[in-house]
């Protein structure tokens, strides 16, 4: 079976056949993927192995792979003070027929199930110790150094991307210049966090980004549950109080309110209200 994906186009791995890819991974990593454990997402697929590990597979277009390489999960293994699954190894290859790369990373199993989907509709039960662990990991991440640049949604984040994304949605006159760039997970949402034992996974896009990107992403992922969104803002208040954090909140709002906004998205109205408030604060200096 071959992958029926148009050349040079992004694929939806929830529907594309991946049998040959999984067979190659089993041979290369010398593992057996356990039947019935396969999880398919748009950009990745994953499965449990017969040695109680997890293999995550991603297909990425060559022009979406920056000069830093395509090894986010591998390099994140060197980060200190962050609760994440231990990385064991990988296999990477270029597709002979298409301008894409395949990568499979093997890690230890998650300590718990993911909190939920990327966007929650109901409040999860998260003990105070969970929030303490979240803060400890995010604070530890910001304090470290890296030459990597974050690639949220596979787009390298730059000042230009931030400015164009925000002003493409909000026409008001205000400055979007970022003052502080720090390491970030860059895809922090409820599908990439576990509970009740805390851990962060899916590190393929991590790297330097504007301060507050992770907090803003998690807040945006929570907006359909007002009490949860408020808790995120309280827990990460130093990020949201900073000028960069305000710009990142607008950046997150621009994705919700932008050209692909769904009219029934429950996050639309709270995102509009927050955007109006932040724009006034930025204009006031």
DAMO-V283390 format. One record per residue. N is the residue number from 0. RES is the residue in three letters. PSI is psi in whole degrees, 0 to 359 (999 if undefined). Layout:
[[N RES PSI] [N RES PSI]]
This chain:
[[0 UNK 134] [1 UNK 162] [2 UNK 120] [3 UNK 71] [4 UNK 133] [5 UNK 140] [6 UNK 133] [7 UNK 10] [8 UNK 152] [9 UNK 148] [10 UNK 152] [11 UNK 103] [12 UNK 359] [13 UNK 337] [14 UNK 340] [15 UNK 141] [16 UNK 136] [17 UNK 19] [18 UNK 314] [19 UNK 323] [20 UNK 313] [21 UNK 324] [22 UNK 318] [23 UNK 319] [24 UNK 318] [25 UNK 319] [26 UNK 317] [27 UNK 317] [28 UNK 354] [29 UNK 51] [30 UNK 167] [31 UNK 125] [32 UNK 128] [33 UNK 124] [34 UNK 143] [35 UNK 355] [36 UNK 0] [37 UNK 129] [38 UNK 123] [39 UNK 127] [40 UNK 176] [41 UNK 315] [42 UNK 350] [43 UNK 162] [44 UNK 155] [45 UNK 159] [46 UNK 156] [47 UNK 150] [48 UNK 171] [49 UNK 358] [50 UNK 28] [51 UNK 47] [52 UNK 179] [53 UNK 138] [54 UNK 125] [55 UNK 131] [56 UNK 135] [57 UNK 143] [58 UNK 129] [59 UNK 138] [60 UNK 145] [61 UNK 322] [62 UNK 358] [63 UNK 3] [64 UNK 111] [65 UNK 173] [66 UNK 336] [67 UNK 347] [68 UNK 177] [69 UNK 72] [70 UNK 41] [71 UNK 312] [72 UNK 322] [73 UNK 312] [74 UNK 331] [75 UNK 340] [76 UNK 340] [77 UNK 351] [78 UNK 143] [79 UNK 145] [80 UNK 18] [81 UNK 131] [82 UNK 109] [83 UNK 158] [84 UNK 142] [85 UNK 132] [86 UNK 135] [87 UNK 321] [88 UNK 182] [89 UNK 170] [90 UNK 135] [91 UNK 138] [92 UNK 156] [93 UNK 135] [94 UNK 129] [95 UNK 343] [96 UNK 347] [97 UNK 158] [98 UNK 60] [99 UNK 160] [100 UNK 147] [101 UNK 143] [102 UNK 136] [103 UNK 121] [104 UNK 133] [105 UNK 126] [106 UNK 170] [107 UNK 162] [108 UNK 152] [109 UNK 145] [110 UNK 334] [111 UNK 178] [112 UNK 155] [113 UNK 151] [114 UNK 320] [115 UNK 206] [116 UNK 173] [117 UNK 322] [118 UNK 120] [119 UNK 149] [120 UNK 349] [121 UNK 148] [122 UNK 128] [123 UNK 158] [124 UNK 105] [125 UNK 117] [126 UNK 163] [127 UNK 326] [128 UNK 331] [129 UNK 313] [130 UNK 325] [131 UNK 318] [132 UNK 321] [133 UNK 310] [134 UNK 320] [135 UNK 317] [136 UNK 316] [137 UNK 322] [138 UNK 322] [139 UNK 322] [140 UNK 313] [141 UNK 329] [142 UNK 355] [143 UNK 176] [144 UNK 145] [145 UNK 151] [146 UNK 355] [147 UNK 153] [148 UNK 131] [149 UNK 148] [150 UNK 67] [151 UNK 132] [152 UNK 29] [153 UNK 7] [154 UNK 124] [155 UNK 126] [156 UNK 128] [157 UNK 169] [158 UNK 320] [159 UNK 317] [160 UNK 316] [161 UNK 310] [162 UNK 314] [163 UNK 323] [164 UNK 317] [165 UNK 310] [166 UNK 348] [167 UNK 343] [168 UNK 322] [169 UNK 114] [170 UNK 355] [171 UNK 158] [172 UNK 106] [173 UNK 159] [174 UNK 132] [175 UNK 15] [176 UNK 130] [177 UNK 134] [178 UNK 326] [179 UNK 125] [180 UNK 130] [181 UNK 163] [182 UNK 140] [183 UNK 152] [184 UNK 319] [185 UNK 358] [186 UNK 45] [187 UNK 108] [188 UNK 177] [189 UNK 346] [190 UNK 347] [191 UNK 19] [192 UNK 144] [193 UNK 159] [194 UNK 154] [195 UNK 339] [196 UNK 129] [197 UNK 137] [198 UNK 157] [199 UNK 136] [200 UNK 181] [201 UNK 75] [202 UNK 18] [203 UNK 339] [204 UNK 10] [205 UNK 157] [206 UNK 188] [207 UNK 136] [208 UNK 169] [209 UNK 141] [210 UNK 131] [211 UNK 356] [212 UNK 312] [213 UNK 315] [214 UNK 318] [215 UNK 321] [216 UNK 317] [217 UNK 322] [218 UNK 313] [219 UNK 326] [220 UNK 345] [221 UNK 355] [222 UNK 336] [223 UNK 350] [224 UNK 91] [225 UNK 319] [226 UNK 326] [227 UNK 318] [228 UNK 320] [229 UNK 323] [230 UNK 319] [231 UNK 316] [232 UNK 323] [233 UNK 315] [234 UNK 324] [235 UNK 35] [236 UNK 328] [237 UNK 324] [238 UNK 310] [239 UNK 334] [240 UNK 339] [241 UNK 158] [242 UNK 317] [243 UNK 320] [244 UNK 324] [245 UNK 318] [246 UNK 320] [247 UNK 327] [248 UNK 319] [249 UNK 322] [250 UNK 316] [251 UNK 319] [252 UNK 325] [253 UNK 329] [254 UNK 326] [255 UNK 320] [256 UNK 1] [257 UNK 196] [258 UNK 341] [259 UNK 17] [260 UNK 138] [261 UNK 129] [262 UNK 339] [263 UNK 9] [264 UNK 119] [265 UNK 352] [266 UNK 350] [267 UNK 306] [268 UNK 312] [269 UNK 328] [270 UNK 320] [271 UNK 315] [272 UNK 316] [273 UNK 319] [274 UNK 316] [275 UNK 318] [276 UNK 314] [277 UNK 322] [278 UNK 319] [279 UNK 319] [280 UNK 319] [281 UNK 323] [282 UNK 331] [283 UNK 346] [284 UNK 999]]
